[in-house]
Amino acid sequence: MRVLPVVLLLALAACSPKPVEKPPVPTPKTVAGDFSRPLDARGTEPFWNVAIRGTTLTLTRPDQPILIATAPGAVIQPNEASWTGKTPEGLELKVTLYTSTCSDNMSDHVYPYTAEVDVPDQSPLSGCADTVASLAKGPKP
């Protein structure tokens, strides 16, 4: 008679659900951008260009004065870099690049960065960016 309770306990143990193992939580991938080289950011509608050369930010737009700002350097975070510079007149110009492919819809060039430029008293400008060396080589496949 003692065997029957043991057999019942073993049968119950075999039927009970096994603990579910949780899958490992994936860690977000960080894409590293090389923000140390000279960069150009470009946009359309309206057309604009920002040259990033060390600590100097130069914004050019048709029929607008050239805006030159000096930034202390880039603030680099995972997947983005931003420069906040001041013009000699004290205006603030902020350029942010995100490591995200971008197309300007005007060329075959595939840009590795999406760009956003905050201009004083205007709506932000959006566009694409790449290193000057890559832009000189022409379109990427």
C-alpha positions as CSV (number, residue, x, y, z in Angstrom):
1,M,0.0,0.0,0.0
2,R,2.9,2.3,0.6
3,V,3.9,2.0,-3.1
4,L,0.6,3.5,-4.3
5,P,1.1,6.9,-2.8
6,V,4.6,7.1,-4.1
7,V,3.5,6.1,-7.6
8,L,0.7,8.8,-7.5
9,L,3.2,11.5,-6.4
10,L,5.5,10.5,-9.2
11,A,2.6,10.7,-11.7
12,L,1.6,14.1,-10.4
13,A,5.2,15.4,-10.7
14,A,5.4,14.2,-14.3
15,C,2.2,16.0,-15.2
16,S,3.0,19.3,-13.5
17,P,4.2,22.1,-15.8
18,K,7.9,22.8,-15.9
19,P,9.1,26.3,-15.1
20,V,9.3,28.4,-18.2
21,E,12.8,29.8,-18.8
22,K,12.7,33.5,-19.8
23,P,14.7,34.3,-22.9
24,P,17.6,36.7,-22.3
25,V,16.6,40.4,-22.7
26,P,18.3,41.7,-25.8
27,T,20.5,44.7,-25.3
28,P,20.0,47.6,-27.7
29,K,22.6,47.8,-30.4
30,T,24.7,50.9,-30.4
31,V,26.0,52.1,-33.7
32,A,29.2,54.1,-33.4
33,G,29.5,57.1,-35.7
34,D,32.8,58.7,-36.5
35,F,32.1,62.3,-35.7
36,S,35.7,63.4,-35.5
37,R,36.2,64.0,-39.3
38,P,34.9,67.0,-41.3
39,L,31.2,66.5,-41.9
40,D,28.7,68.2,-44.2
41,A,24.9,68.2,-43.5
42,R,22.6,69.0,-46.4
43,G,18.9,69.6,-46.8
44,T,16.3,70.5,-49.4
45,E,13.1,72.5,-49.2
46,P,14.6,74.9,-48.4
47,F,18.2,74.1,-49.6
48,W,20.8,74.5,-46.9
49,N,24.3,73.2,-46.0
50,V,26.1,73.0,-42.7
51,A,29.9,72.4,-42.7
52,I,31.2,71.0,-39.5
53,R,34.9,71.6,-39.2
54,G,36.3,71.0,-35.8
55,T,34.6,73.5,-33.5
56,T,33.2,75.7,-36.4
57,L,29.7,75.3,-37.7
58,T,29.0,77.2,-41.0
59,L,25.3,77.3,-42.2
60,T,24.7,78.5,-45.8
61,R,21.3,79.0,-47.4
62,P,20.3,80.8,-50.6
63,D,19.4,84.4,-50.1
64,Q,20.4,84.3,-46.4
65,P,23.5,85.5,-44.7
66,I,26.1,82.9,-43.9
67,L,25.8,81.9,-40.2
68,I,29.1,80.9,-38.5
69,A,29.1,79.6,-35.0
70,T,31.8,78.3,-32.7
71,A,31.0,75.2,-30.6
72,P,33.1,73.9,-27.8
73,G,32.9,70.4,-29.3
74,A,30.4,67.6,-29.9
75,V,28.3,66.0,-27.2
76,I,28.3,62.4,-28.2
77,Q,25.7,59.9,-27.1
78,P,24.8,56.4,-28.4
79,N,23.7,56.9,-32.0
80,E,24.0,60.7,-32.1
81,A,26.2,63.7,-31.8
82,S,25.3,67.3,-31.3
83,W,27.1,70.6,-31.5
84,T,25.7,73.8,-30.0
85,G,27.6,76.9,-31.1
86,K,27.3,80.6,-30.7
87,T,27.7,83.2,-33.4
88,P,29.6,86.4,-32.8
89,E,26.2,88.1,-32.4
90,G,25.3,85.7,-29.6
91,L,22.8,83.6,-31.6
92,E,22.7,79.9,-30.9
93,L,23.0,77.3,-33.7
94,K,22.5,73.6,-32.9
95,V,23.4,70.7,-35.2
96,T,22.4,67.1,-34.3
97,L,23.4,64.1,-36.4
98,Y,21.8,60.7,-35.8
99,T,23.3,57.4,-37.0
100,S,20.5,56.5,-39.3
101,T,20.7,56.1,-43.1
102,C,19.2,59.0,-45.0
103,S,18.4,59.9,-48.6
104,D,18.1,63.4,-50.0
105,N,15.7,62.3,-52.8
106,M,17.9,64.3,-55.2
107,S,21.0,62.1,-55.7
108,D,21.9,58.4,-55.4
109,H,24.1,59.1,-52.4
110,V,23.1,57.1,-49.3
111,Y,24.0,59.1,-46.2
112,P,24.9,57.4,-42.9
113,Y,23.5,60.2,-40.8
114,T,20.2,62.0,-40.5
115,A,20.7,65.7,-39.7
116,E,18.6,68.3,-37.7
117,V,19.6,71.9,-37.5
118,D,18.0,74.3,-35.0
119,V,18.3,77.9,-36.3
120,P,17.4,80.9,-34.3
121,D,13.8,82.1,-34.8
122,Q,13.1,79.5,-37.5
123,S,11.7,76.0,-37.8
124,P,14.3,73.3,-37.5
125,L,15.9,72.2,-40.8
126,S,16.1,68.5,-41.5
127,G,18.3,66.6,-43.9
128,C,21.2,64.2,-44.3
129,A,24.9,64.2,-43.5
130,D,28.1,62.4,-44.3
131,T,31.9,62.9,-44.0
132,V,33.4,65.3,-46.6
133,A,35.7,62.4,-47.8
134,S,32.7,60.2,-48.5
135,L,30.8,63.0,-50.3
136,A,33.8,63.6,-52.5
137,K,33.9,60.0,-53.6
138,G,30.3,60.2,-55.0
139,P,27.3,57.9,-54.5
140,K,27.4,54.8,-52.3
141,P,25.9,51.6,-53.4
